[in-house]
Amino acid sequence: MRELSNDVVLKKSAAYVLGEVKQVHKLNNHLTGHRKLHKIRIQLKSVRTILTIVNELNPLANLDNLEKILKSLDQKLGTWHDDIVLLKSLNYFVNRIPNRRPVQHIVNLSRRIEYQQGLRKQEISKGLNDYLTLQHLKPIENLL
């Protein structure tokens, strides 16, 4: 098996990350709702993994800001997804109650989660906009 030099791995990794950024940009512009955010989360996870490799190979790449943005986005997207699952479970439970009379505290909890989802979606949108700005991608472009 042929071994690749660090320089080749860095260049290929940088090209991959920039390609993934373009994919996230497309997803952000063309998909809507839960499907969009779930697909974006998957893309961002692969970018974070590659950035870890890039940082190991070239600690001077100055990717700290980009990594912070990605980590924050991943946490927000993860919480958002957990809340989606929780809301589905609560709705399922409420619909199984005899006479379909929901327990008020469950309904209130669902409303609070839905409200938080709206706020979280705004935070995710801001984080995606930050991630997609060119200033954070300069260190990656410099590796090419």
C-alpha positions in Angstrom: 0.0 0.0 0.0 1.3 3.4 -1.0 1.7 6.0 1.8 0.4 9.5 1.2 2.4 12.5 2.3 0.9 14.9 4.8 0.8 17.6 2.1 -1.3 15.4 -0.1 -3.6 14.5 2.7 -4.0 18.2 3.7 -4.8 19.2 0.1 -7.3 16.4 -0.4 -8.9 17.1 3.0 -9.2 20.8 2.3 -10.8 20.1 -1.1 -13.2 17.7 0.6 -14.2 20.2 3.2 -14.8 22.9 0.6 -16.9 20.5 -1.4 -18.9 19.7 1.7 -19.4 23.4 2.4 -20.9 23.7 -1.1 -23.2 20.8 -0.4 -24.4 22.4 2.9 -25.0 25.6 1.0 -27.1 23.7 -1.6 -29.0 21.9 1.1 -29.6 25.2 3.0 -31.0 26.8 -0.1 -33.1 24.0 -1.5 -34.4 21.8 1.3 -36.8 22.8 4.0 -37.8 21.6 7.4 -36.6 18.6 9.4 -35.1 16.8 6.4 -32.9 19.7 5.5 -31.5 20.1 9.0 -30.9 16.4 9.4 -29.0 16.2 6.1 -27.0 19.3 7.1 -26.1 17.7 10.4 -24.7 14.6 8.7 -22.6 16.8 6.3 -21.3 18.9 9.2 -20.3 15.7 11.2 -18.1 14.6 8.3 -16.5 18.0 8.0 -15.7 18.1 11.8 -14.0 14.7 11.4 -11.9 15.9 8.5 -11.0 19.1 10.3 -9.7 17.1 13.2 -7.3 15.3 10.8 -6.3 18.6 9.2 -5.5 20.1 12.7 -3.4 17.1 13.6 -1.4 17.3 10.4 -1.1 21.1 10.4 -1.7 22.7 13.8 -0.9 26.1 12.2 -3.9 25.9 9.9 -5.8 28.2 12.3 -9.1 26.3 12.2 -10.2 27.1 15.7 -13.1 29.5 14.7 -14.4 27.1 12.2 -14.3 24.2 14.6 -16.1 26.2 17.3 -18.8 27.1 14.9 -19.2 23.5 13.8 -19.2 22.2 17.3 -21.9 24.7 18.3 -24.0 23.9 15.3 -23.7 20.1 16.0 -24.8 20.6 19.6 -27.8 22.8 18.5 -28.8 20.4 15.7 -28.5 17.4 18.1 -30.7 19.1 20.7 -33.1 20.1 17.9 -33.3 16.5 16.7 -33.7 15.1 20.2 -36.7 17.5 20.7 -38.3 16.4 17.5 -38.1 12.8 18.7 -39.5 13.9 22.1 -42.4 15.8 20.5 -43.3 12.8 18.4 -43.3 10.6 21.5 -45.4 13.0 23.5 -47.9 13.3 20.6 -48.1 9.5 20.4 -48.7 9.3 24.1 -51.3 12.0 24.1 -53.2 10.3 21.3 -53.3 7.0 23.2 -55.0 8.5 26.3 -58.6 7.3 26.5 -61.2 9.8 25.1 -58.2 11.7 23.6 -58.2 14.0 26.6 -54.6 15.2 26.8 -53.0 15.8 30.2 -52.6 19.5 30.4 -49.0 19.5 31.6 -48.0 17.3 28.6 -49.6 19.8 26.3 -47.8 22.6 28.0 -44.5 20.8 27.8 -45.1 20.2 24.0 -45.8 23.9 23.5 -42.6 24.9 25.4 -40.6 22.5 23.3 -42.1 23.8 20.1 -41.3 27.4 21.2 -37.7 26.5 22.0 -37.6 24.7 18.6 -38.4 28.1 16.9 -35.6 29.8 18.9 -33.2 27.0 18.2 -34.0 27.1 14.5 -33.0 30.8 14.5 -29.7 30.0 16.2 -29.0 27.2 13.7 -29.8 29.5 10.8 -27.4 32.1 12.2 -24.7 29.4 12.8 -25.1 28.1 9.3 -24.7 31.6 7.9 -21.6 32.0 10.0 -20.2 28.7 8.8 -20.9 29.5 5.1 -19.1 32.8 5.2 -15.8 33.1 3.4 -13.8 34.4 6.3 -14.1 31.1 8.1 -13.1 29.2 5.1 -9.9 31.1 4.3 -7.7 28.8 6.4 -9.0 25.8 4.4 -8.6 27.5 1.1 -5.0 28.4 2.1 -4.2 24.7 2.4 -4.9 24.1 -1.3 
